[in-house]
Amino acid sequence: MPEKAMEGLDRRGFMTASIASAGAAAVLASNAGPAKAQDASASGGPRGTLYTGDVVDGKKVVSRLDVDDLAPGQRHLLYFQGVETPTGQHWYVSVTVVKGAKPGKRGVLVSGVHGDEMSSVHTVQTVMNQLNPAEMSGVVTAVTDVSRPAMESMQRRWPNAGRGADLIDMNREWPGNENGVTAVSRHAALLFNRLLRPNADFAIDFHTGTTGFEVAAFNIAGMDAPEVKAMAELYPVGQIFDNHVYPGVLHNAFMDVGIPSFTPEIGAARVLDVKMIDLFVEGTMNVLKHYGVVAGPMGRTGKDVSVFVGNSAFPILAAAGGLVEHLVKLNDKIEAGQKVAVQRNSFGEVVAEYTSGVAGVITGQRSDAMAEPGDPLAFILFNKATQEGVETYPE
């Protein structure tokens, strides 16, 4: 889910100033060597799969992947060599490639960009396990653990230690910089340049709510892009957030290079919501059928459910500390002025009451029972008459 206060922000406002500084770039470039030379691979530079010669758990390690090099009609399990750690090792990323017996479109499915989002991982795993390469046309490539250090502790952000202890949200770093000043930026660029972008005709980046905050089943999709609209509407889920959100998220990095992409949001963090996962598995299989990768009749789509499409999200933030009682549920329709939550202190006294400033539907709610001032308590998906600049949201 999005973060930061809701306000206009320049499209490149999230880019770290030190990355852009000429001095830092010059120093990094002088030390980069081969990494700098291969940064061009995403824009017509070197292609072809590069094997490092390492084998981890019986799986070959690659530092660049071209699915055209892999044998058709087979399932391929690989590790991708990600960013180098302070001890000189690497973070390895799990890659599953199911290559059909016949040529066709290439899809990329991504999860694990945030380390606490388990339902997104299970969704991708379930889709991949349903694919039969002998009956497919095209290729589906899946990455299920992009932010490995964050997943190790099941936390949202990557624990970066390059300049002291820091936590970095990887979904604000794409497409990254192979010579960037943080491990997260370099890792993002390695994956985007050498694994994701070169093998994608379309891409889906799966997420969930963050720890302490659950969301309804919905898709974040720029519906002004026809291919994106077509994909998002193939999911039997009740909400679509028609918004490009902000720069630095993975699906926008794909969109910026002409690859249609969007983000499904699948419930709460740190758990497996099996019923909700089933909806997104069904929708993703519909997308693969839409592109002719797999055959068969479509499952349920947005036409089979009542879909609310909104272009903005109204945040309700805690004004006090205390225990939160929600008066509405996810997917409930809300009127402007309707009371949605109350908050009590340790004596049980009501210290705050919260009402909606808009009419819409509940798309997210705080799942942690306690909140302090500034914590988001709810988001209401609604339609704003006019949109100016880029919207960002508190976490």
Protein Blocks (a to p, Z undefined) as FASTA:
>chain_A
ZZdjdddddfklmpcfklmpmklmmmmmmmnmmmmmmmmmmnopaedjddehiaeehiac
dfbdcfklpcehiacdddddddddfkopacdddddddddfbdcddddddehkbmklmklm
mmmmmmmmmpcfklpgcjddddfblblmlmmnopabdcdfknopadddfklmbgbjfkbc
bfklmmmmmmmmmmmmmmcfbdcddddddehiacdddddddfkbmklmmmmmmpccfbdc
ddekighiaklmmmmnopacddddehjehiacfklmmmmmmmmmmmmmmnomagcddddd
fklpccdddfbdcddddfbecddddfbdehiacdehiafbdcddfkopafbdcddfbdcd
dfbdcfbfbdcehiafbdcddddfbaghjadddZZ
